[in-house]
Amino acid sequence: MGASGAGKTSLMNALSDRINKTADQKLEGKILFNDQAPLTQKLFGNYAAYVMQDDIIFQYFTVREALIFAARLKLKVEIEE
């Protein structure tokens, strides 16, 4: 994958449109979905998910419990266990 500090998280944040740009920062380039549609956070969310490094998921959850917990936070529908 790459060494610590190589920019893996920064790349994922750029691809998922999660970088808040300020006056002293500049992010340039074009990211296209399937070489056609400009990638936005909404479009990315329709087709993919990205759990950031600092996401809080309790270590004592099973995989199923962690996924249900995360889905309930994100989705506007009731998730059955």
C-alpha positions in Angstrom: 0.0 0.0 0.0 2.7 2.5 1.0 4.7 3.8 3.9 3.3 6.0 6.6 3.1 9.6 5.3 3.0 8.6 1.6 -0.4 10.3 1.1 -2.8 7.3 1.0 -5.3 9.1 3.2 -4.9 12.4 1.4 -5.6 10.6 -1.9 -8.7 8.9 -0.6 -10.0 12.2 0.9 -9.4 13.9 -2.5 -11.2 11.1 -4.4 -14.2 11.1 -2.1 -14.4 15.0 -2.2 -13.8 15.3 1.6 -11.1 18.0 1.5 -12.2 21.4 2.8 -10.3 23.9 0.7 -9.3 27.2 2.3 -7.8 30.3 0.8 -4.2 29.1 1.3 -4.8 25.6 -0.1 -5.1 24.7 -3.7 -6.4 21.4 -5.1 -6.4 21.1 -8.9 -7.3 18.3 -11.3 -10.2 16.5 -12.7 -11.7 13.4 -11.3 -14.1 11.6 -13.5 -16.4 8.7 -12.7 -16.2 6.1 -15.5 -14.3 8.7 -17.5 -17.5 10.6 -18.0 -19.2 12.3 -15.0 -17.3 14.7 -12.7 -17.0 13.0 -9.3 -18.8 14.7 -6.5 -19.3 13.6 -2.9 -22.9 12.8 -3.7 -22.0 10.7 -6.7 -19.2 8.9 -4.8 -21.7 8.2 -2.0 -24.1 6.5 -4.4 -21.5 4.0 -5.5 -18.9 3.6 -2.8 -18.1 4.1 0.9 -15.0 5.3 2.6 -14.4 4.9 6.3 -11.9 7.5 7.4 -9.1 6.6 9.8 -10.5 8.4 12.7 -14.0 6.8 12.4 -15.2 5.5 15.8 -16.3 1.9 15.7 -16.2 0.2 19.0 -13.6 -2.6 19.2 -15.9 -4.9 21.1 -18.5 -4.9 18.3 -18.7 -7.9 16.0 -18.3 -7.2 12.3 -22.1 -7.4 11.9 -22.7 -5.1 14.8 -20.2 -2.5 13.5 -21.7 -2.5 10.1 -25.3 -2.2 11.5 -24.1 0.6 13.8 -22.4 2.5 10.9 -25.4 1.9 8.6 -27.9 3.3 11.1 -25.8 6.5 11.4 -25.7 7.0 7.7 -29.0 5.7 6.3 -32.4 7.2 6.8 -34.1 3.7 6.9 -34.4 1.2 9.8 -31.8 -1.5 9.6 -33.0 -4.9 11.0 -30.6 -7.0 13.0 
